[in-house]
C-alpha cells in the first residue's frame, strides 16, 4: 500500500450550485474515510470568506488562493509543487467519496505495481444508484465515449478492470507518474482530462484500472470535468469543451506526417460537421463547433507542448492501446441502447378513421366541379397568368435584378415569386400545367392538410374528419378557387401544415425547421398576415418561456428567421422608397373586387367567413328565391354559424389552452380581414385595389376550427349518454350546413360563372414568342410596350419583358409605388410622343431601351371614347416608317420596331447584389430544410410524445 496519499482539492466559488454546501459534504466525506488521506491541499480559485473558513477548518496542510479563472488543470499544477506523498488524489468541491473509497483505490494500486492510476465509480450526488461515469474510451477519430454513463448501477460493470482512461474526478495517481506526465493538459478546456491522462500513462507503460467498489458522488459543478448540461448555456460550454478536447487530442496523438493535414482540415471539417449538426437537429452545437476549431487552429504552442510531452514519456506503441478503443459497431449499439424509449403512440388511423374517405370525397367533388380544367394547359382569368416556359426563367424571376414589368424597374423580387418557381419546377416541361394540376387537386389537398392538423387537437376520428371537410369547403377557399386567386389558394393549402408543424415546434427541431419554411410561404402569399403572424409568434414565445421555463424557446425563435431573410431585401427597398405600407400588398396580379360597405351586415359577412360582398354566391341565389326582399345576404350567415358557435364554446367545453389559442387566432384573422378590406396599397388598371380580406379569413377559419375541435374533444369527458353523443352530432350538423353553403361556389365553374378560364399560353401575341424563340429578337431581353385606351381618351402604358406577362414576374415594386419614378416619366413621354404624332425619333428611343414591339390592346368592354382614341393611335402608328405592322392579333394591333434592338441594360451592381442576396436567402432556407429532414433519433423522440398537443394521454 502506498505509504502516503496526498489529496488535492480544488474549489471555485463560481461553480454551479451551492458551493459551500457541496464543499462541506466533501470535507465531511474525507474526514470519515476508513483510510484517510495523509495530506490535504486546498486550492481556492477566487476569494470567498465562507469557503476560506471551511478550508481552514478542514485540517489542510495549505490553502492556495488563485484567481477565479484558474482552470482545474492549472490549479492542480499549483498544488503539485507541494505533493509529498506516494499517490495523488484528485478531488473537487463536489466529489464526495464513500467512507471506503480511498481504501479501495489504494488497494488497486497496491495489488498491481503496473497500475499507474485507479479510477472510482462516479455516482449521482443525490442518487447513488445512478452511474455518472465508470471508465472512458475513445473511437479511432478521438471521440470520447463513456463506458457506463447514465446507467443504473446493478453491478453489471464491476468486473471490468483495464480501461483506456476515466473521468478525472476522484482518480488516484502514483506521484511518480503524475510528475512524469506533468499533470493534466490545460489545453483540453476541462474536458477529457482523465482520458488524456490515462492515454499518456498507458503510453508510458502503465495501466489504468477501475475500482468499481470505490464510490464517489459528484454534483457536476463544472470545476472538474465538464459541467452538467442543465441549461442551454451549460450545454454550449460543454459542447465547446468536448470538441476542443477532441480536436486537441487528435492533433496531439496523430503521426507526425498527418499533423499538418489534420490542422488544415479543421475549418473544412467544422463546416461539414455544422451541416451534420443541422441534420441531426443540434443547431446549438454549431457555434461551439466553430469556436473549438478556431481555438485549436491558433493554439499551436499548446499542441507542440503536448506532442513533446508524449514523445518524452512514450515507452509503448499506439497499437497496444487499440484493443481498448471502441469499435463502430459497438458504439452504434451503445448509442441505440442509450437512446430514449420509443414510447407508445396511438395509430394515426388515417384509413380506418375516415381520413382517406374525406380526401377521396374531396377529390371526386373537385373532378366534378373542375372537370374542364383537365384539358386546359394554362389557367387564366382573375389574378392568374402563365408561368415562365423554363425552370431557369422561373428562378430568374425570383431573384434580385431587373423585373419583368416596368420601363426600368430593378430590385428584389416578391417572395411569392419563389413560391411560384417551386411549383413550376415540379413540371419542368410545362410549368404552367403545374398550376392547373394544383387547382384540380386543391380540394383533396386542403382536406388532407386539415386532417393532419386536426391530429394536433383531437384523437377522435369523427372530429378530424369534420375539420378536414370544413377546411376544404371554407367559403374563402372556394371563392379563391373560382375567382382565380393563386396566392390565396396556396395560402389556404399551406396553413394546416404550418399549424401541424408549428404546434410541435417547441419540442422538435424537425418540426421547427419545416414550420419556419411554411411560415415564409404563408407570409409570401399574404404579406398582410405578417402582423397577425408576428402576434401569434410572440404569444408562442412568451408561453414557452413562461410555461416551459424557456425549453424550446430557441426553436420558436427560429420560426421567423426564413421569413425575415426572404422579406429583408424587399423591406429595405420599400422603406428606402418611403413606402413601408407597400410590403402588405397582395402578391401577383392586382385585381379589383367589389368593396365591402360600412353597413353592419357587411362586417358580419367577414366575421362569418365570407370574403366577398355576394356571400360566396348566395346573394344571387337568395335574390332569385326572394326577389322582393331588399336584403337577403344575411341568410347566408346561417351556413357558417355552427362553426362560430362551436368555436365560442370551445374554451368552456374542451381543453383551455388550445381552445383559447384558437379563439385568439380567429380574432387576429377577423380583425385583420376587417382592417384589410379598407386599405388600398396597390393600383391596378381599374384604379386602387384593396387588400383581399380572404387571406385573413383563412387564418380566422383555422382558429375557429381549432377551438371548435378542442371543445368537442372535451365533450367526451362528461358523463351521460346524451353528452357523449353530442360531439358526433355537432360535427354532423356542421358538415351538413357547410355542405349546403358550398353549393353555389362549387357549381359556379359548371354554370360558367367562375372567373377562371382556359388561359392563353402568353398574354402577348404569339408572334412575340415565336420571333424570340427563332432568334429574331433576344427573347427575355427585349420588351413589348402595351398601350390600352382609357375612358378619358388617355392611354395606360405598361412594359412587359419577354414573351409574356407571367405570374412570377409580377412585382409589388411596380404596383405599389407612391410616386412617379424616372422610368415612369420616361415611359409617359414615350407614350405621348408615340400616339400623338408620326414624326420624331421616339421609336429609336424604344429600340435603344430594348423595346421590340408595340401593342395596342383592345379592352373587353371598350367605350366609344376609348375606341376612338385607340383607332386614332393605330392610324398614327401605321404612318411611321420605323414601325413595321405585324397586323391584327387576338390581343390587338401589333407593330415591330424596325432596325436593331439593344438588349436590356441593367445596373452594374445588380449582379453582385443579387448574388449576395441569393446566397443569404438560399443559405437560410437550406439550414431550415436540413433541420426539417427527419432522422432516426428525431422520429424516435417524436414517438415519445402524444400526437395531440397539450394532452397527457398517449394518443
Secondary structure, DSSP 4 states (H G I P E B T S, - for coil): --S-EEEEEEEETTSSS-HHHHHHHHHHHHHT-SS--SEEEEEEES--HHHHHHHHHTT-SEEEEE-TT--HHHHHHHHHTT--SSEEEEEETTEEE-TTHHHHHHHHHHH-TTEEEEEEEEEESS-TTBEEES-EEE-TT--EEESSTT-B-SSTTTT--B-SB--STT-EEEHHHHHHTTS--GGGTTSSHHHHHHHHHHHTT-EEEEEEEEEEEE---SSSSSPP--SHHHHHHHHHHHHHHHHHHHHHHS-HHHHHHHHHHHHHHHHHHHHHHHHTT-THHHHHHHHHHHHHHH-HHHHHHHHHHHHHH--S-GGGGGGGSPPHHHHHHHHHHHSPP--------TTTTTHHHHHHHHHHHHHHHTGGGGG-SSEESTT--PPPSSHHHHHHHTSSEE-SBSSS-EEPPPHHHHHHHHHHHTTSS-HHHHHHHHHHTHHHHHHHHHHHHHTTT---HHHHHHHHHHHHT-HHHHHHHHHT-HHHHHHHHHHHHHHHHHTTTTT-HHHHHHHHHHHHHHHHH-GGGHHHHHHHHHHHHHHHHHHSTTTTHHHHHHTTHHHHHHHHHHHHHHHHTT-GGGGGSPSS-----PPP-SSHHHHHHHHTT--STTTTTHHHHHHHH-TT-S--GGGGHHHHHHHHHHHHHHHHHS-HHHHHHHHHHHHHHHHHHHHHTT-EEEEETTEEEEPPTHHHHHHHHHHHHHHHHHHHHHHTTS-SHHHHTHHHHHHHHHHHHHHHHTHHHHHHHHHT--S-EE--S-SS-HHHHHHHHTTSS-GGGSEEEEEEE-TTS-EEEEEEESSS--STT--HHHHS-SS--HHHHHHHHHHHHHHH-S-SSHHHHHHHHTEEEEEEE--TT--HHHHHHHHHHHHHHHT-TTEEEEEEETTEEEEEE-S--PPPP--HHHHHHHHHHHHHHHHHHHHHHHHHS--HHHHHHHTTS-SSTT--S--
